[in-house]
Amino acid sequence: MLADKDATEKRLEDYADVFSDLVNVLLFKGKQLMQPEDLLTALPRSIYKVDGKMHEQERDVAKFWKKGQIRIAFIGLENQTDIEADIPFRIIGYDGAVYRDQLNADEKDKPKERYPVVTLVLYFGYERRWNKPLNLKECFSIPEELEPFVNDYHVNLFEIAWLPDETIAMFQSDFRFVADYFSQKRKNQQYKAPAGEMKHVRAVLELLSAVMQDTRFMDAYNGCVAEGRPTNMDPWLDEIENRGREEGREEGKSEMVLEMLREKQPVDLIAKVSKFSLEKIAELGRLHGVL
């Protein structure tokens, strides 16, 4: 199940148009410097040895940025749903593996030009801002005398839910819908779908489903596809949010019914207040051991 979740989180960003859009907006402030056709998928896995044993580490998404046969850079994307204290260690491990590959490559595989490595971390939390170290030095208590000699390493982390509206408006790919969703959830705890159609509908809803750990996104997708509904966001996420609010209200009424049952309130009164049927009240009471 975890492997499936990881795969669905990565699928949207692996599309060249989405990947280049993310880089152009987050790194280049909207300048269209990277084109989808300039991207070549890179092997996301690398091997390292600890205590004589071989271990594998895998990035979320990785691509080479190239012009013709020349590789300009290796760009990696990492998705983060939880706040992680050790992320500088993980990112330096990923980046170091790419530099090591350039050093250790056979003569026939060595690149004509050495290329830099850049990693972007996309944080999808919308209830709390990132509050853990983003620099390697911040992970240690370094003696004052040693501090000048310890090399630092910075993590390029972007808090998607806190991106300015002007930045979100720069996205030209389907990632605009993703960024807008988390921004609205942070500011309003609700969501109103923007105008426009999605190109990668399934991948967008898979990412939201995985990050939010909410199967309603894919349920809505399967239902809308079966009905031949359009690919703009209105009928998809509005339906999901409305269903969530209904479920929330239903859950709140259920709690009220259980509390009234515990207080030995008359069942007729509970039914009148909650608008639940007598059968539903009885079933709820038995399920929670109140009746």
C-alpha positions as CSV (number, residue, x, y, z in Angstrom):
1,M,0.0,0.0,0.0
2,L,2.8,2.4,0.8
3,A,4.4,1.8,-2.5
4,D,1.1,2.6,-4.2
5,K,0.8,5.8,-2.3
6,D,4.4,6.8,-3.2
7,A,3.7,6.1,-6.9
8,T,0.6,8.2,-7.0
9,E,2.3,11.1,-5.3
10,K,4.9,11.1,-8.0
11,R,2.9,10.5,-11.2
12,L,1.7,14.1,-11.8
13,E,5.2,15.7,-11.3
14,D,6.8,13.1,-13.6
15,Y,5.0,14.6,-16.6
16,A,7.5,16.8,-18.4
17,D,5.1,19.8,-18.7
18,V,4.4,19.7,-14.9
19,F,8.0,19.2,-14.0
20,S,9.3,22.1,-16.1
21,D,6.4,24.3,-14.9
22,L,7.4,23.7,-11.2
23,V,11.0,24.5,-11.9
24,N,10.2,27.6,-14.0
25,V,7.9,29.0,-11.3
26,L,9.7,28.0,-8.1
27,L,13.3,28.6,-9.2
28,F,13.0,31.0,-12.1
29,K,10.1,33.2,-10.9
30,G,7.9,32.4,-13.9
31,K,10.6,32.7,-16.6
32,Q,10.1,30.0,-19.2
33,L,13.8,28.8,-19.1
34,M,13.1,25.1,-19.0
35,Q,11.0,23.5,-21.8
36,P,9.4,20.0,-21.5
37,E,11.3,18.8,-24.5
38,D,14.6,19.6,-22.7
39,L,14.0,17.0,-20.1
40,L,15.3,13.4,-19.9
41,T,14.1,11.1,-17.1
42,A,16.9,10.1,-14.8
43,L,17.2,7.0,-12.7
44,P,15.8,7.9,-9.3
45,R,17.6,5.1,-7.4
46,S,21.2,5.1,-6.1
47,I,23.1,2.6,-4.1
48,Y,25.3,3.2,-1.0
49,K,27.2,0.9,1.4
50,V,26.9,0.9,5.2
51,D,28.8,-1.6,7.4
52,G,29.7,-3.7,4.3
53,K,26.0,-3.9,3.2
54,M,24.5,-2.4,0.1
55,H,21.4,-0.1,0.5
56,E,19.2,1.6,-2.0
57,Q,17.7,5.1,-1.8
58,E,15.1,6.4,-4.2
59,R,14.1,9.9,-5.1
60,D,10.5,10.8,-5.9
61,V,11.1,12.3,-9.3
62,A,14.4,13.1,-11.1
63,K,15.2,14.5,-14.6
64,F,18.2,15.7,-16.5
65,W,17.9,19.2,-18.0
66,K,19.7,19.2,-21.3
67,K,20.4,21.2,-24.4
68,G,21.1,18.8,-27.3
69,Q,23.6,16.3,-25.9
70,I,24.8,18.6,-23.1
71,R,23.4,18.0,-19.6
72,I,22.9,21.4,-17.9
73,A,21.8,20.0,-14.5
74,F,20.2,17.1,-12.6
75,I,16.9,18.2,-11.0
76,G,15.2,16.2,-8.3
77,L,11.8,16.7,-6.7
78,E,10.8,15.4,-3.3
79,N,7.3,15.4,-1.9
80,Q,6.9,16.0,1.9
81,T,3.6,15.6,3.7
82,D,5.1,15.6,7.2
83,I,7.6,17.8,8.9
84,E,10.9,15.9,9.2
85,A,13.8,17.0,11.3
86,D,16.5,15.1,9.4
87,I,15.7,16.2,5.9
88,P,19.1,18.0,5.3
89,F,20.7,14.6,5.8
90,R,18.4,12.9,3.3
91,I,18.8,15.6,0.7
92,I,22.6,15.7,0.9
93,G,22.6,11.9,0.5
94,Y,20.5,12.1,-2.7
95,D,22.6,14.9,-4.2
96,G,25.9,13.4,-3.1
97,A,25.0,10.1,-4.9
98,V,24.6,12.0,-8.2
99,Y,27.9,13.7,-7.8
100,R,29.5,10.3,-7.0
101,D,28.0,8.8,-10.1
102,Q,29.7,11.5,-12.2
103,L,33.0,10.8,-10.5
104,N,32.8,7.0,-10.8
105,A,31.2,6.6,-14.2
106,D,33.1,4.5,-16.8
107,E,34.9,6.4,-19.5
108,K,32.2,5.7,-22.1
109,D,29.4,6.8,-19.7
110,K,31.2,9.9,-18.3
111,P,29.3,13.2,-19.2
112,K,31.1,15.5,-21.5
113,E,30.5,18.3,-19.0
114,R,30.1,17.9,-15.2
115,Y,26.7,19.1,-14.1
116,P,25.2,20.5,-10.9
117,V,22.5,18.9,-8.8
118,V,19.4,20.8,-7.6
119,T,16.7,19.3,-5.4
120,L,13.3,20.9,-4.7
121,V,11.3,19.7,-1.7
122,L,7.6,20.4,-2.0
123,Y,5.9,20.5,1.4
124,F,2.1,19.9,1.2
125,G,1.2,20.5,4.9
126,Y,-1.4,23.3,5.3
127,E,-2.1,23.3,9.0
128,R,1.5,24.0,10.2
129,R,4.4,25.8,8.7
130,W,7.7,24.0,8.4
131,N,9.6,24.4,11.7
132,K,12.6,22.1,11.4
133,P,16.1,22.7,10.1
134,L,16.6,23.4,6.5
135,N,20.4,23.8,6.8
136,L,22.9,21.1,7.7
137,K,24.6,23.2,10.3
138,E,21.3,23.8,12.1
139,C,21.2,20.0,12.8
140,F,24.3,20.1,15.1
141,S,25.6,21.9,18.2
142,I,28.9,22.9,16.7
143,P,31.8,24.1,18.9
144,E,32.6,27.7,18.1
145,E,36.2,26.9,17.2
146,L,35.0,24.3,14.7
147,E,32.1,26.1,13.2
148,P,34.1,28.0,10.4
149,F,35.3,24.6,9.0
150,V,32.0,22.8,8.9
151,N,30.5,23.0,5.4
152,D,26.8,23.9,5.2
153,Y,24.1,22.4,2.9
154,H,20.8,24.1,2.3
155,V,17.5,22.5,1.5
156,N,15.3,24.2,-1.2
157,L,11.9,23.7,0.5
158,F,8.7,25.3,-0.8
159,E,5.6,25.4,1.3
160,I,2.9,24.9,-1.3
161,A,0.0,26.1,0.9
162,W,1.8,29.3,1.7
163,L,2.8,30.3,-1.8
164,P,1.6,33.8,-2.7
165,D,-1.4,34.1,-4.9
166,E,0.8,35.8,-7.6
167,T,3.1,32.8,-7.6
168,I,0.2,30.3,-7.9
169,A,-1.1,32.3,-10.8
170,M,2.2,31.7,-12.7
171,F,1.7,28.0,-12.9
172,Q,0.7,27.0,-16.4
173,S,0.3,23.3,-15.8
174,D,-2.1,21.2,-13.8
175,F,0.0,22.0,-10.7
176,R,-1.9,25.3,-10.5
177,F,-5.0,23.3,-9.3
178,V,-2.9,21.5,-6.7
179,A,-1.3,24.6,-5.3
180,D,-4.6,26.5,-5.3
181,Y,-6.3,23.6,-3.5
182,F,-3.8,23.7,-0.6
183,S,-3.7,27.4,-0.5
184,Q,-7.5,27.6,-0.1
185,K,-7.6,24.8,2.5
186,R,-5.0,26.8,4.6
187,K,-6.8,30.1,4.3
188,N,-10.5,29.0,4.4
189,Q,-10.6,25.4,5.4
190,Q,-12.8,25.1,2.4
191,Y,-12.4,24.9,-1.4
192,K,-13.9,26.6,-4.4
193,A,-12.7,25.2,-7.7
194,P,-11.2,27.7,-10.1
195,A,-12.1,27.8,-13.8
196,G,-10.1,25.9,-16.4
197,E,-9.6,22.3,-17.5
198,M,-7.1,19.8,-16.4
199,K,-4.8,17.9,-18.7
200,H,-3.8,15.1,-16.3
201,V,-7.0,14.6,-14.4
202,R,-6.3,11.2,-12.9
203,A,-2.8,12.2,-11.8
204,V,-4.0,15.4,-10.1
205,L,-6.6,13.5,-8.1
206,E,-4.2,10.7,-7.3
207,L,-1.8,13.2,-5.8
208,L,-4.5,14.9,-3.7
209,S,-5.8,11.5,-2.7
210,A,-2.4,10.3,-1.6
211,V,-1.3,13.5,0.2
212,M,-4.7,14.1,1.9
213,Q,-5.1,10.3,2.6
214,D,-8.7,10.7,1.4
215,T,-10.1,8.1,-1.1
216,R,-13.0,10.5,-2.0
217,F,-10.8,12.1,-4.7
218,M,-10.4,8.8,-6.6
219,D,-14.1,7.9,-5.9
220,A,-15.1,11.2,-7.6
221,Y,-12.8,10.5,-10.5
222,N,-14.1,7.1,-11.1
223,G,-17.7,8.4,-10.9
224,C,-17.1,11.3,-13.2
225,V,-15.3,9.2,-15.8
226,A,-18.1,6.7,-15.8
227,E,-20.6,9.6,-16.4
228,G,-18.4,11.3,-19.0
229,R,-18.3,14.5,-17.1
230,P,-15.9,17.4,-18.0
231,T,-12.3,17.8,-16.9
232,N,-12.6,21.2,-15.2
233,M,-12.3,21.2,-11.4
234,D,-15.8,22.4,-10.6
235,P,-17.7,19.1,-10.7
236,W,-14.8,17.2,-9.1
237,L,-13.5,19.0,-6.0
238,D,-16.7,20.9,-5.3
239,E,-18.4,17.5,-5.1
240,I,-15.7,16.1,-2.8
241,E,-15.7,19.1,-0.5
242,N,-19.6,19.2,-0.3
243,R,-19.6,15.5,0.5
244,G,-17.0,16.1,3.2
245,R,-19.1,18.8,4.8
246,E,-22.1,16.6,4.7
247,E,-20.2,13.8,6.4
248,G,-18.9,16.2,9.0
249,R,-22.4,17.4,9.8
250,E,-23.6,13.8,10.0
251,E,-20.7,12.9,12.3
252,G,-21.6,15.9,14.5
253,K,-25.2,14.9,14.8
254,S,-24.2,11.3,15.6
255,E,-22.1,12.6,18.5
256,M,-25.0,14.6,19.7
257,V,-27.3,11.6,19.6
258,L,-24.8,9.5,21.5
259,E,-24.5,12.2,24.2
260,M,-28.3,12.4,24.5
261,L,-28.6,8.7,24.8
262,R,-25.9,8.6,27.6
263,E,-28.0,11.3,29.4
264,K,-31.1,9.0,29.1
265,Q,-33.0,11.6,27.1
266,P,-36.3,10.4,25.5
267,V,-35.7,8.7,22.2
268,D,-38.6,10.6,20.6
269,L,-36.9,13.9,21.6
270,I,-33.6,12.7,20.2
271,A,-35.2,11.9,16.9
272,K,-37.0,15.2,16.7
273,V,-33.7,17.2,17.4
274,S,-31.4,15.1,15.2
275,K,-33.8,14.3,12.4
276,F,-32.6,10.7,12.7
277,S,-35.1,7.8,12.4
278,L,-35.8,5.7,15.5
279,E,-34.1,2.8,13.7
280,K,-31.0,4.8,13.1
281,I,-30.8,6.0,16.7
282,A,-31.2,2.4,17.9
283,E,-28.5,1.1,15.6
284,L,-26.1,3.9,16.6
285,G,-26.7,3.2,20.3
286,R,-26.1,-0.5,19.9
287,L,-23.0,0.1,17.8
288,H,-21.4,2.3,20.6
289,G,-22.7,0.2,23.5
290,V,-25.0,2.9,24.8
291,L,-28.3,0.9,24.4
